Amino acid sequence: MYDFKGLKEELAGAQEHYKVELSSIRTGRAAPGLLDGVKVDAYGTAMPLNQVGSVTIEDARSLRISPWDLGLAKAIEKAIGDANLGVSVGADERGVRVSFPELTTDRREQLIKLTRSKLEDARTAVRHARDDTWQDIQKQEKDKLLSEDEKFRSKEQMEKIVQEANSNLEALAKKKEEELRA
C-alpha cells in the first residue's frame, strides 16, 4: 500500500498557512495575531513585534503594546503605521495603543472576497500536492512496486484525504466569514 505521510504533511502545511493568512485579516475585534507580521526596526535589525514587547487586548477594539525597552515605543508606532493595517496608533508613557476602527459594510465585503481568494490559493496548494502524489502512485505502479489494484485503492484513499483537507479549509473560511459579518 502507498505511504501517504508526505501528502498529509503537505496538506497540514497548506492548512496551517491558510490559518496564518486568515489571522492577518482583521475583523471588527482587536486580536494580537493581526500584528504578527509587523517588523520593528530595533537595535539596527528588523525584529518581530512580539520580540520587542508584549501585546495584550485592552478592550474589544484596541490593543496595548508594552515594549520591554520604552525607548522603542516610537519605532513600534512607526512600524505599525508603515504596515498599513488600517488602524490608528498612538504612543504614550505606558507603551503603544492600537485602535481598530469599526468596519464598514463595503470593507467587510472586501475582506470576505480576500478570504475567498486566500481559500482558493490554499485549494491550489492541495491540488498540487494531490497531483504530485497521484504521479508518484502511478510511477510506483509502473515500476512494479504497486499492483494495479493497490494503485486504485491508493487513489481512493488519496481522494478521501484530499476531500477531508478541503472540508477543513472550507470550515475555516466559513468561520472567518461569520466573524466578518458579525
BAFI-3210 file (N, C-alpha, C; in Angstrom, 3 decimals, decimal comma, padded with zeros to 6 digits):
// residues 182
n [1|2|3|4|5|6|7|8|9|10|11|12|13|14|15|16|17|18|19|20|21|22|23|24|25|26|27|28|29|30|31|32|33|34|35|36|37|38|39|40|41|42|43|44|45|46|47|48|49|50|51|52|53|54|55|56|57|58|59|60|61|62|63|64|65|66|67|68|69|70|71|72|73|74|75|76|77|78|79|80|81|82|83|84|85|86|87|88|89|90|91|92|93|94|95|96|97|98|99|100|101|102|103|104|105|106|107|108|109|110|111|112|113|114|115|116|117|118|119|120|121|122|123|124|125|126|127|128|129|130|131|132|133|134|135|136|137|138|139|140|141|142|143|144|145|146|147|148|149|150|151|152|153|154|155|156|157|158|159|160|161|162|163|164|165|166|167|168|169|170|171|172|173|174|175|176|177|178|179|180|181|182]
n.u [000,830|000,389|002,327|001,082|002,204|003,799|001,983|-000,007|001,473|002,061|-000,546|-001,334|000,476|-000,396|-002,899|-002,198|-000,810|-002,923|-004,472|-002,795|-002,808|-005,511|-005,603|-004,380|-006,247|-008,291|-010,985|-013,848|-013,065|-010,365|-007,354|-004,427|-002,981|-003,129|-001,025|001,175|002,753|004,203|007,231|009,713|012,060|014,609|017,389|019,067|018,261|015,590|012,998|010,566|007,445|006,534|008,900|009,943|008,229|005,245|002,016|-001,219|-004,777|-006,676|-009,306|-012,403|-011,872|-009,224|-005,662|-002,876|000,500|003,239|006,340|009,494|011,663|011,217|012,156|011,780|009,212|008,431|009,549|008,073|005,524|005,904|006,490|004,063|002,377|003,561|002,963|000,471|-002,177|-004,652|-005,331|-005,417|-002,687|-001,011|001,473|002,254|003,117|003,036|003,422|002,388|-000,655|-003,053|-005,718|-008,683|-010,726|-014,329|-015,688|-016,769|-019,625|-018,878|-016,123|-016,165|-017,211|-015,109|-013,119|-014,229|-014,142|-011,381|-010,792|-011,965|-010,381|-007,883|-008,584|-008,920|-006,265|-005,180|-006,577|-005,482|-002,868|-003,425|-004,413|-002,082|-000,435|-001,966|-001,845|000,919|001,225|-000,446|000,930|003,237|002,169|001,327|003,813|005,042|003,452|004,057|006,724|006,457|006,136|003,747|000,644|-001,949|-004,459|-003,777|-002,955|-005,367|-006,815|-005,180|-005,534|-008,208|-008,039|-006,315|-007,946|-009,918|-008,423|-007,675|-010,197|-011,046|-009,168|-009,885|-012,458|-011,854|-010,537|-012,650|-014,326|-012,802|-012,800|-015,514|-016,004|-014,419|-015,702|-018,167|-017,301|-016,520|-018,924|-020,305]
n.v [-001,182|002,322|004,963|007,632|009,666|011,903|013,371|013,985|015,624|017,796|018,731|019,438|021,484|023,337|023,921|025,052|027,295|028,661|029,223|031,068|033,085|033,812|034,822|037,213|038,797|041,282|041,439|043,064|043,050|043,448|041,728|040,138|038,626|039,945|041,643|040,112|040,012|042,346|044,087|045,481|048,087|047,639|048,163|048,177|046,071|044,338|043,288|040,887|042,043|040,800|040,212|042,460|043,489|043,043|042,060|042,904|042,557|045,364|046,402|045,665|046,839|047,670|047,346|046,912|047,597|046,772|047,769|046,202|047,770|051,011|052,983|052,111|052,629|054,634|053,566|051,217|052,298|053,571|051,322|049,882|051,758|051,908|049,374|049,473|048,693|049,719|050,825|052,954|054,455|055,171|056,503|056,423|057,092|054,521|052,772|051,577|052,183|050,579|051,198|049,887|050,725|050,759|048,371|049,032|048,257|047,897|047,445|045,078|043,327|043,404|042,181|039,658|038,760|038,705|036,685|034,498|034,459|033,790|031,285|029,951|029,951|028,242|025,912|025,423|024,758|022,352|020,870|020,706|019,154|016,814|016,095|015,631|013,440|011,548|011,208|010,032|007,657|006,431|006,136|004,352|002,141|001,621|000,999|-001,451|-001,597|-001,315|-003,027|-003,053|-003,049|-002,144|000,395|001,662|001,439|002,995|005,415|005,954|006,220|008,408|010,389|010,576|011,639|014,096|015,221|015,514|017,405|019,597|020,033|020,846|023,263|024,688|024,896|026,541|028,882|029,495|030,008|032,296|034,079|034,304|035,616|038,031|039,030|039,489]
n.w [000,000|-000,552|000,939|002,622|004,094|003,337|001,741|003,629|005,343|003,633|003,132|005,701|006,115|004,182|005,230|007,692|006,819|005,625|007,871|009,141|007,220|007,370|009,953|009,636|008,502|009,464|011,746|013,162|015,776|018,100|017,781|018,849|016,983|014,577|014,408|013,990|011,660|011,691|011,600|013,597|013,623|015,496|017,484|015,271|013,644|011,910|013,800|014,911|016,192|018,564|019,811|020,881|022,688|024,741|023,626|024,327|024,793|025,133|025,113|023,364|020,875|020,838|021,223|023,428|023,416|025,195|025,364|026,039|026,259|026,774|025,118|022,575|021,794|019,928|017,586|017,352|017,023|014,539|012,904|012,957|011,814|009,266|008,348|007,299|008,163|008,509|010,942|013,875|015,588|018,599|020,728|024,201|027,691|028,741|026,688|023,521|021,905|019,976|017,931|016,585|013,947|013,433|011,193|007,879|005,777|003,101|003,398|004,858|002,931|001,081|002,604|002,923|000,297|000,017|001,847|000,539|-001,751|-000,680|000,227|-002,189|-003,054|-001,137|-001,742|-004,251|-003,555|-002,260|-004,420|-005,998|-004,331|-004,304|-007,038|-007,327|-005,611|-006,874|-009,290|-008,276|-007,255|-009,646|-010,884|-009,135|-009,587|-012,249|-011,979|-010,856|-008,102|-006,906|-007,247|-009,817|-008,626|-006,041|-006,727|-007,480|-005,103|-003,505|-004,797|-004,190|-001,412|-001,277|-002,413|-000,434|001,686|000,585|000,192|002,838|003,718|002,100|003,099|005,692|005,138|004,002|006,239|007,901|006,354|006,302|009,007|009,370|007,634|008,936|011,254|010,113|009,208|011,517]
ca.u [000,000|001,132|002,519|000,555|002,758|004,215|000,779|-000,641|002,295|001,844|-001,888|-001,321|001,207|-001,283|-003,948|-001,579|-000,549|-004,206|-004,851|-001,976|-003,345|-006,790|-005,383|-003,933|-007,419|-008,877|-012,429|-014,137|-012,480|-008,912|-006,713|-002,976|-002,458|-003,102|000,257|002,257|003,628|004,868|008,652|010,136|013,486|015,111|018,810|019,708|017,717|014,126|012,600|009,111|006,880|006,437|010,218|010,340|007,246|004,097|000,796|-002,390|-006,045|-007,103|-010,754|-012,863|-011,341|-007,870|-004,570|-001,824|001,823|004,128|007,712|010,393|012,504|010,304|012,765|011,356|007,800|008,277|009,865|006,912|004,452|006,226|006,385|002,640|001,870|004,092|002,382|-000,754|-003,214|-005,929|-005,583|-004,771|-001,640|-000,537|002,407|002,131|004,142|002,945|003,702|001,710|-002,050|-003,526|-007,183|-009,269|-011,996|-015,455|-015,676|-017,931|-020,186|-018,030|-014,855|-016,460|-017,332|-013,755|-012,401|-014,792|-013,559|-009,984|-010,836|-012,233|-009,206|-006,862|-009,078|-008,605|-004,819|-004,960|-007,069|-004,490|-001,770|-003,932|-004,449|-000,706|000,013|-002,708|-001,292|002,245|001,026|-001,005|002,026|004,116|001,469|001,404|005,207|005,303|002,787|004,832|007,965|006,047|006,164|002,341|-000,176|-002,974|-005,490|-003,255|-002,942|-006,709|-007,144|-004,405|-006,163|-009,414|-007,617|-005,781|-009,085|-010,554|-007,543|-007,780|-011,546|-011,050|-008,397|-010,708|-013,550|-011,283|-010,308|-013,981|-014,812|-012,051|-013,278|-016,878|-015,890|-013,884|-016,772|-019,128|-016,674|-016,531|-020,307|-020,835]
ca.v [000,000|003,575|005,718|008,987|010,563|013,143|014,098|014,511|016,734|018,930|019,246|020,104|022,734|024,258|024,329|025,931|028,554|029,328|029,765|032,258|034,097|034,280|035,602|038,554|039,544|041,751|041,569|044,254|042,908|043,513|040,432|040,288|037,958|040,864|042,342|039,131|040,278|043,648|044,046|046,736|048,366|047,763|047,853|048,007|044,950|044,223|042,225|040,735|042,846|040,038|040,080|043,728|043,860|042,147|042,576|042,465|043,148|046,360|046,270|044,990|047,414|048,219|046,529|047,642|047,000|047,230|047,413|045,893|048,963|052,106|053,771|051,564|052,938|055,367|052,637|050,326|053,111|053,751|050,025|049,556|052,706|051,515|048,089|049,792|047,766|050,408|051,061|054,167|054,090|056,276|056,134|057,175|056,717|053,088|051,970|051,937|051,750|050,386|051,213|049,350|051,376|049,889|048,006|049,409|047,141|047,697|046,854|043,684|042,567|043,267|041,196|038,346|038,399|038,361|035,369|033,506|034,401|033,016|029,909|029,372|029,697|027,041|024,776|025,183|024,023|020,988|020,191|020,385|018,027|015,648|015,731|015,043|012,116|010,667|010,877|009,097|006,359|005,855|005,755|003,137|001,030|001,383|000,354|-002,738|-001,564|-001,444|-003,691|-002,161|-002,936|-001,270|001,752|002,234|001,591|004,149|006,616|006,203|006,710|009,746|011,287|010,792|012,529|015,413|015,721|015,942|018,649|020,656|020,299|021,627|024,614|025,310|025,218|027,714|030,039|029,802|030,605|033,653|034,887|034,599|036,642|039,293|039,513|039,809]
ca.w [000,000|-000,679|002,176|002,422|005,099|002,675|001,338|004,830|005,829|002,731|003,349|007,006|005,910|003,457|006,168|008,681|006,118|005,446|009,187|009,353|006,306|007,909|011,170|009,250|008,047|010,709|011,905|013,949|017,106|018,199|018,013|018,784|015,792|013,442|014,406|013,874|010,516|011,839|011,970|014,214|013,491|016,862|017,672|013,973|012,864|011,883|014,726|015,046|017,271|019,818|020,428|021,498|023,689|024,858|023,018|025,082|024,387|026,113|025,063|022,145|019,651|020,987|021,760|024,114|023,259|026,268|024,971|027,141|026,320|026,432|024,050|021,282|021,565|018,662|016,499|017,254|016,435|013,116|012,219|012,800|010,823|007,948|007,952|006,565|008,621|008,642|012,366|014,382|016,534|019,419|021,799|025,447|028,666|029,055|025,501|022,281|021,846|018,611|017,915|015,365|013,645|013,083|009,774|007,079|005,011|001,919|003,831|005,222|001,682|000,540|003,421|002,607|-001,010|000,282|002,499|-000,513|-002,616|000,039|000,228|-003,500|-003,047|-000,323|-002,536|-005,302|-002,912|-002,032|-005,730|-006,401|-003,505|-004,799|-008,337|-007,104|-005,009|-007,903|-010,206|-007,584|-007,215|-010,990|-011,110|-008,369|-010,274|-013,464|-011,544|-010,275|-006,642|-006,540|-008,259|-010,347|-007,595|-004,988|-007,278|-007,407|-003,680|-003,049|-005,343|-003,391|-000,101|-001,510|-002,627|000,873|002,446|-000,042|000,480|004,236|003,791|001,519|004,039|006,791|004,626|003,868|007,582|008,353|005,590|006,752|010,334|009,204|007,023|010,000|012,097|009,381|009,085|012,863]
c.u [000,880|001,202|002,122|001,122|003,144|003,026|000,123|000,136|002,095|000,480|-001,985|-000,594|000,352|-002,368|-003,388|-001,296|-001,840|-004,687|-004,091|-002,488|-004,649|-006,589|-004,921|-005,088|-008,182|-010,399|-012,670|-013,508|-010,957|-008,365|-005,203|-002,356|-002,379|-001,773|001,439|003,228|004,414|006,303|009,054|011,640|014,029|016,564|019,495|019,214|016,193|013,733|011,083|008,630|006,859|007,795|010,705|009,337|006,101|002,858|-000,384|-003,634|-006,493|-008,625|-011,124|-012,231|-009,965|-006,914|-003,576|-000,526|002,704|005,550|008,565|011,403|011,623|010,855|012,344|009,912|007,587|008,562|008,710|005,756|004,675|006,041|004,921|002,004|002,301|003,481|001,051|-001,886|-004,585|-006,325|-004,967|-003,848|-001,229|000,364|002,121|003,188|004,139|003,258|002,964|000,296|-002,459|-005,045|-007,691|-010,598|-013,077|-015,399|-016,951|-018,420|-019,326|-016,724|-015,060|-016,527|-015,962|-012,979|-012,926|-014,242|-012,103|-009,886|-011,040|-011,053|-008,097|-007,277|-008,732|-007,109|-004,503|-005,435|-006,087|-003,312|-002,174|-003,951|-003,060|-000,174|-000,662|-002,120|000,078|002,130|000,507|000,070|002,972|003,482|001,566|002,816|005,531|004,633|003,575|006,130|007,711|006,184|004,750|001,625|-001,229|-004,097|-005,042|-003,234|-004,320|-007,195|-006,426|-005,028|-007,412|-009,051|-007,078|-006,919|-009,813|-009,737|-007,663|-009,148|-011,642|-010,302|-009,213|-011,868|-013,060|-011,047|-011,624|-014,515|-014,102|-012,557|-014,660|-016,851|-015,408|-014,949|-017,827|-018,601|-016,783|-017,936|-020,897|-020,634]
c.v [001,254|004,296|007,183|010,006|011,920|014,006|014,738|015,700|017,972|019,562|019,975|021,448|023,776|024,791|025,310|027,302|029,352|029,936|031,064|033,403|034,673|035,148|037,016|039,405|039,979|041,792|042,834|044,220|042,960|042,119|040,597|039,660|038,865|041,596|041,396|039,430|041,569|043,449|045,431|046,891|048,652|047,320|047,520|046,836|044,973|043,023|042,113|041,496|042,098|039,807|041,372|044,192|042,864|042,841|042,009|043,170|044,094|046,366|045,693|045,541|048,045|047,211|047,445|046,881|047,625|046,821|047,128|047,010|050,124|053,021|053,302|051,917|053,652|054,460|051,664|051,051|053,277|052,445|049,655|050,483|052,322|050,213|048,272|048,813|048,419|050,638|052,397|053,775|055,332|055,779|057,005|056,662|055,229|052,202|052,491|051,369|051,689|050,293|050,771|050,051|050,342|049,600|048,480|048,185|046,837|047,008|045,390|042,817|042,372|042,191|039,781|037,864|037,978|036,971|034,271|033,354|033,567|031,545|029,237|029,084|028,425|025,795|024,416|024,397|022,569|020,216|019,810|019,185|016,739|015,163|015,071|013,628|011,129|010,272|009,861|007,705|005,676|005,387|004,459|001,926|000,638|000,636|-000,980|-002,781|-001,677|-002,214|-002,692|-001,959|-002,001|000,182|002,393|002,384|002,811|005,448|006,967|006,794|008,139|010,758|011,579|011,790|013,956|016,033|016,237|017,264|019,821|021,024|021,153|023,073|025,376|025,746|026,455|028,980|030,459|030,503|032,055|034,574|035,265|035,682|038,009|039,876|039,957|041,264]
c.w [000,000|000,670|001,938|003,401|004,487|002,277|002,554|005,394|004,964|002,958|004,688|006,902|005,195|004,385|007,199|008,059|005,945|006,767|009,470|008,478|006,852|009,152|010,841|008,722|009,290|010,645|012,709|015,328|017,040|018,512|017,866|017,527|014,579|013,325|014,226|012,746|010,626|012,313|012,452|014,037|014,890|016,919|016,343|013,145|012,905|012,727|014,751|016,287|018,603|020,487|021,073|022,558|023,741|024,290|023,802|024,550|025,486|026,230|023,697|020,877|019,812|021,624|022,452|023,900|024,323|025,899|026,198|027,330|025,862|025,340|022,663|020,936|020,238|017,467|016,274|016,589|014,932|012,336|011,982|011,772|009,413|007,446|007,225|006,889|008,757|010,091|012,757|015,531|017,312|020,526|023,020|026,422|029,008|027,865|024,293|022,313|020,378|018,661|016,553|015,098|013,315|011,575|009,078|006,318|003,786|002,290|004,231|003,965|001,030|001,295|003,173|001,262|-000,842|000,924|001,452|-001,451|-001,969|000,143|-001,099|-003,621|-002,265|-001,072|-003,646|-004,739|-002,671|-003,354|-006,196|-005,621|-003,983|-006,123|-008,195|-006,546|-006,056|-008,903|-009,575|-007,510|-008,580|-011,317|-010,376|-009,008|-011,525|-013,138|-010,847|-008,756|-006,080|-007,641|-008,746|-009,325|-006,466|-005,451|-007,122|-005,966|-003,106|-003,546|-004,531|-002,034|-000,221|-001,656|-001,314|001,703|001,909|000,258|001,915|004,398|003,236|002,440|005,206|006,358|004,506|005,230|008,136|007,663|006,074|008,113|010,230|008,604|008,063|010,943|011,417|009,272|010,427|013,229]
res [m|y|d|f|k|g|l|k|e|e|l|a|g|a|q|e|h|y|k|v|e|l|s|s|i|r|t|g|r|a|a|p|g|l|l|d|g|v|k|v|d|a|y|g|t|a|m|p|l|n|q|v|g|s|v|t|i|e|d|a|r|s|l|r|i|s|p|w|d|l|g|l|a|k|a|i|e|k|a|i|g|d|a|n|l|g|v|s|v|g|a|d|e|r|g|v|r|v|s|f|p|e|l|t|t|d|r|r|e|q|l|i|k|l|t|r|s|k|l|e|d|a|r|t|a|v|r|h|a|r|d|d|t|w|q|d|i|q|k|q|e|k|d|k|l|l|s|e|d|e|k|f|r|s|k|e|q|m|e|k|i|v|q|e|a|n|s|n|l|e|a|l|a|k|k|k|e|e|e|l|r|a]
***
